[in-house]
Amino acid sequence: MATAPEAQRASHHPRHVLVQRPELGLTENKSGNALTTQWGWVIRMSSPERAILEPIDELPAHESFHNLDTVFEGLATLNPRRLMALLQSCRKIKVRRLFFVFADRHKHCWRERLNPDDFKLGTGDCTLVKGGKIHPPLPHHGPFETSTGAADGP
């Protein structure tokens, strides 16, 4: 099977370093036995569990808290085992912490199956935006209760 040149893939997908095991949460998009591109490239897609971690990594510079919060609202069917594997493989404390901030806000049933103590969440406060509010029990400062959008990202 042919794949996109390595340099081109890396330039279009800079988040490939988000998890220690890059293959985790990725699937190849195939239609029957045929590839889905006319060039014969394999298209790799993130599972929903991995796909939500990628924009969390973009906060607050390239993604807004409000948009991500809205997306999180609809994530009622995530797989807790896949989430556990991805969060344990995730290299960024910010992503792990913020994942639990959003998960706690929306109280989906899969959240009960994930114990934050099982993941390295770091210690101390972390400020994402100037003037943000602290989110207990995780020491993260962000605009979690604001609706102005002023400090909410792009």
BALOBA-1460 file (C-alpha; in Angstrom, 3 decimals):
// residues 154
<rec num="1" residu="m" x="0.000" y="0.000" z="0.000"/>
<rec num="2" residu="a" x="1.267" y="3.435" z="-0.832"/>
<rec num="3" residu="t" x="1.207" y="6.138" z="1.789"/>
<rec num="4" residu="a" x="1.655" y="9.886" z="1.655"/>
<rec num="5" residu="p" x="5.312" y="10.936" z="1.760"/>
<rec num="6" residu="e" x="6.562" y="11.165" z="5.370"/>
<rec num="7" residu="a" x="7.442" y="14.866" z="5.183"/>
<rec num="8" residu="q" x="4.023" y="15.754" z="3.804"/>
<rec num="9" residu="r" x="2.211" y="13.733" z="6.480"/>
<rec num="10" residu="a" x="4.238" y="15.297" z="9.275"/>
<rec num="11" residu="s" x="3.631" y="18.841" z="8.010"/>
<rec num="12" residu="h" x="-0.145" y="18.308" z="7.833"/>
<rec num="13" residu="h" x="-0.390" y="16.473" z="11.155"/>
<rec num="14" residu="p" x="1.873" y="18.196" z="13.707"/>
<rec num="15" residu="r" x="-0.018" y="16.597" z="16.584"/>
<rec num="16" residu="h" x="1.491" y="13.183" z="15.891"/>
<rec num="17" residu="v" x="3.702" y="13.722" z="18.948"/>
<rec num="18" residu="l" x="0.725" y="14.095" z="21.289"/>
<rec num="19" residu="v" x="0.815" y="10.424" z="22.296"/>
<rec num="20" residu="q" x="3.795" y="8.159" z="22.903"/>
<rec num="21" residu="r" x="2.310" y="5.409" z="20.776"/>
<rec num="22" residu="p" x="1.408" y="7.218" z="17.521"/>
<rec num="23" residu="e" x="-0.676" y="4.320" z="16.191"/>
<rec num="24" residu="l" x="-2.992" y="4.437" z="19.222"/>
<rec num="25" residu="g" x="-6.470" y="5.652" z="18.308"/>
<rec num="26" residu="l" x="-5.815" y="5.762" z="14.556"/>
<rec num="27" residu="t" x="-7.525" y="3.670" z="11.920"/>
<rec num="28" residu="e" x="-7.068" y="3.410" z="8.185"/>
<rec num="29" residu="n" x="-10.092" y="4.533" z="6.213"/>
<rec num="30" residu="k" x="-10.851" y="1.932" z="3.587"/>
<rec num="31" residu="s" x="-13.952" y="1.350" z="1.551"/>
<rec num="32" residu="g" x="-14.256" y="-2.403" z="1.124"/>
<rec num="33" residu="n" x="-10.963" y="-3.576" z="-0.377"/>
<rec num="34" residu="a" x="-10.296" y="-0.306" z="-2.204"/>
<rec num="35" residu="l" x="-8.455" y="2.679" z="-0.813"/>
<rec num="36" residu="t" x="-10.415" y="5.901" z="-0.597"/>
<rec num="37" residu="t" x="-8.021" y="8.143" z="-2.545"/>
<rec num="38" residu="q" x="-7.391" y="8.188" z="-6.245"/>
<rec num="39" residu="w" x="-3.619" y="8.179" z="-5.602"/>
<rec num="40" residu="g" x="-3.742" y="4.980" z="-3.584"/>
<rec num="41" residu="w" x="-2.794" y="6.654" z="-0.288"/>
<rec num="42" residu="v" x="-4.071" y="5.273" z="2.946"/>
<rec num="43" residu="i" x="-6.097" y="7.826" z="4.876"/>
<rec num="44" residu="r" x="-5.588" y="7.565" z="8.612"/>
<rec num="45" residu="m" x="-8.349" y="8.827" z="10.871"/>
<rec num="46" residu="s" x="-8.411" y="9.497" z="14.565"/>
<rec num="47" residu="s" x="-10.938" y="7.656" z="16.682"/>
<rec num="48" residu="p" x="-13.375" y="9.978" z="18.498"/>
<rec num="49" residu="e" x="-11.374" y="9.415" z="21.699"/>
<rec num="50" residu="r" x="-8.145" y="10.605" z="20.089"/>
<rec num="51" residu="a" x="-9.874" y="13.292" z="18.062"/>
<rec num="52" residu="i" x="-11.024" y="15.114" z="21.210"/>
<rec num="53" residu="l" x="-7.493" y="15.167" z="22.637"/>
<rec num="54" residu="e" x="-6.079" y="16.871" z="19.540"/>
<rec num="55" residu="p" x="-8.029" y="20.162" z="19.846"/>
<rec num="56" residu="i" x="-7.456" y="20.221" z="23.622"/>
<rec num="57" residu="d" x="-3.767" y="20.468" z="22.750"/>
<rec num="58" residu="e" x="-4.592" y="23.514" z="20.585"/>
<rec num="59" residu="l" x="-6.121" y="25.503" z="23.500"/>
<rec num="60" residu="p" x="-6.108" y="28.475" z="23.803"/>
<rec num="61" residu="a" x="-3.981" y="29.580" z="20.827"/>
<rec num="62" residu="h" x="-5.754" y="27.774" z="17.962"/>
<rec num="63" residu="e" x="-9.017" y="26.566" z="19.456"/>
<rec num="64" residu="s" x="-11.632" y="28.148" z="21.690"/>
<rec num="65" residu="f" x="-12.866" y="26.820" z="25.004"/>
<rec num="66" residu="h" x="-16.446" y="27.440" z="23.962"/>
<rec num="67" residu="n" x="-16.165" y="25.407" z="20.734"/>
<rec num="68" residu="l" x="-14.460" y="22.540" z="22.519"/>
<rec num="69" residu="d" x="-17.016" y="22.642" z="25.323"/>
<rec num="70" residu="t" x="-19.788" y="22.387" z="22.729"/>
<rec num="71" residu="v" x="-18.114" y="19.397" z="21.080"/>
<rec num="72" residu="f" x="-17.615" y="17.717" z="24.453"/>
<rec num="73" residu="e" x="-21.355" y="17.959" z="25.052"/>
<rec num="74" residu="g" x="-22.001" y="15.390" z="22.331"/>
<rec num="75" residu="l" x="-19.374" y="12.839" z="23.348"/>
<rec num="76" residu="a" x="-21.681" y="10.505" z="25.245"/>
<rec num="77" residu="t" x="-20.483" y="7.327" z="23.517"/>
<rec num="78" residu="l" x="-16.708" y="7.422" z="24.028"/>
<rec num="79" residu="n" x="-14.981" y="4.162" z="24.901"/>
<rec num="80" residu="p" x="-13.471" y="4.341" z="28.426"/>
<rec num="81" residu="r" x="-10.825" y="1.681" z="27.687"/>
<rec num="82" residu="r" x="-9.624" y="3.543" z="24.603"/>
<rec num="83" residu="l" x="-9.664" y="6.816" z="26.565"/>
<rec num="84" residu="m" x="-7.612" y="5.238" z="29.330"/>
<rec num="85" residu="a" x="-4.986" y="3.981" z="26.891"/>
<rec num="86" residu="l" x="-4.792" y="7.340" z="25.103"/>
<rec num="87" residu="l" x="-4.609" y="9.387" z="28.303"/>
<rec num="88" residu="q" x="-1.875" y="7.119" z="29.680"/>
<rec num="89" residu="s" x="0.041" y="7.496" z="26.420"/>
<rec num="90" residu="c" x="-0.543" y="11.263" z="26.196"/>
<rec num="91" residu="r" x="2.687" y="13.249" z="26.610"/>
<rec num="92" residu="k" x="1.128" y="16.532" z="27.703"/>
<rec num="93" residu="i" x="-0.083" y="17.212" z="31.233"/>
<rec num="94" residu="k" x="-2.151" y="20.164" z="29.987"/>
<rec num="95" residu="v" x="-4.147" y="17.861" z="27.707"/>
<rec num="96" residu="r" x="-4.754" y="15.271" z="30.429"/>
<rec num="97" residu="r" x="-5.828" y="17.904" z="32.953"/>
<rec num="98" residu="l" x="-8.132" y="19.755" z="30.562"/>
<rec num="99" residu="f" x="-9.674" y="16.506" z="29.396"/>
<rec num="100" residu="f" x="-10.866" y="15.911" z="32.959"/>
<rec num="101" residu="v" x="-12.048" y="19.521" z="33.292"/>
<rec num="102" residu="f" x="-14.355" y="19.094" z="30.291"/>
<rec num="103" residu="a" x="-15.314" y="15.539" z="31.271"/>
<rec num="104" residu="d" x="-16.303" y="16.696" z="34.762"/>
<rec num="105" residu="r" x="-18.409" y="19.523" z="33.307"/>
<rec num="106" residu="h" x="-20.488" y="17.211" z="31.137"/>
<rec num="107" residu="k" x="-20.787" y="14.160" z="33.414"/>
<rec num="108" residu="h" x="-21.025" y="11.543" z="30.645"/>
<rec num="109" residu="c" x="-21.385" y="7.972" z="31.904"/>
<rec num="110" residu="w" x="-17.897" y="6.957" z="30.670"/>
<rec num="111" residu="r" x="-16.363" y="9.561" z="33.033"/>
<rec num="112" residu="e" x="-17.186" y="7.345" z="36.025"/>
<rec num="113" residu="r" x="-14.879" y="4.652" z="34.616"/>
<rec num="114" residu="l" x="-11.849" y="6.985" z="34.523"/>
<rec num="115" residu="n" x="-10.046" y="7.810" z="37.761"/>
<rec num="116" residu="p" x="-7.855" y="10.942" z="37.482"/>
<rec num="117" residu="d" x="-5.504" y="9.423" z="40.066"/>
<rec num="118" residu="d" x="-4.540" y="6.798" z="37.457"/>
<rec num="119" residu="f" x="-2.939" y="9.484" z="35.267"/>
<rec num="120" residu="k" x="0.003" y="11.798" z="35.799"/>
<rec num="121" residu="l" x="-1.750" y="15.159" z="36.093"/>
<rec num="122" residu="g" x="1.147" y="17.091" z="37.599"/>
<rec num="123" residu="t" x="1.007" y="19.416" z="40.578"/>
<rec num="124" residu="g" x="0.571" y="23.129" z="41.039"/>
<rec num="125" residu="d" x="-1.439" y="25.733" z="39.195"/>
<rec num="126" residu="c" x="-1.374" y="26.100" z="35.425"/>
<rec num="127" residu="t" x="-2.592" y="29.291" z="33.811"/>
<rec num="128" residu="l" x="-3.963" y="28.999" z="30.286"/>
<rec num="129" residu="v" x="-5.437" y="32.483" z="29.958"/>
<rec num="130" residu="k" x="-4.776" y="35.678" z="31.866"/>
<rec num="131" residu="g" x="-7.500" y="36.265" z="34.433"/>
<rec num="132" residu="g" x="-8.930" y="32.765" z="34.087"/>
<rec num="133" residu="k" x="-10.823" y="31.015" z="36.860"/>
<rec num="134" residu="i" x="-9.436" y="28.073" z="38.774"/>
<rec num="135" residu="h" x="-11.203" y="24.764" z="38.198"/>
<rec num="136" residu="p" x="-11.256" y="22.633" z="41.340"/>
<rec num="137" residu="p" x="-10.062" y="19.985" z="41.985"/>
<rec num="138" residu="l" x="-7.514" y="20.400" z="39.181"/>
<rec num="139" residu="p" x="-5.383" y="23.543" z="39.482"/>
<rec num="140" residu="h" x="-6.022" y="24.950" z="36.002"/>
<rec num="141" residu="h" x="-6.876" y="28.558" z="35.230"/>
<rec num="142" residu="g" x="-9.155" y="28.947" z="32.230"/>
<rec num="143" residu="p" x="-12.320" y="30.752" z="31.129"/>
<rec num="144" residu="f" x="-14.565" y="27.873" z="32.132"/>
<rec num="145" residu="e" x="-17.493" y="29.995" z="33.257"/>
<rec num="146" residu="t" x="-17.182" y="32.909" z="30.876"/>
<rec num="147" residu="s" x="-19.253" y="33.416" z="27.793"/>
<rec num="148" residu="t" x="-17.679" y="36.624" z="26.506"/>
<rec num="149" residu="g" x="-15.211" y="34.898" z="24.208"/>
<rec num="150" residu="a" x="-12.674" y="37.681" z="24.789"/>
<rec num="151" residu="a" x="-10.053" y="35.362" z="26.273"/>
<rec num="152" residu="d" x="-11.586" y="32.250" z="24.797"/>
<rec num="153" residu="g" x="-9.135" y="31.612" z="21.967"/>
<rec num="154" residu="p" x="-9.340" y="32.417" z="18.246"/>
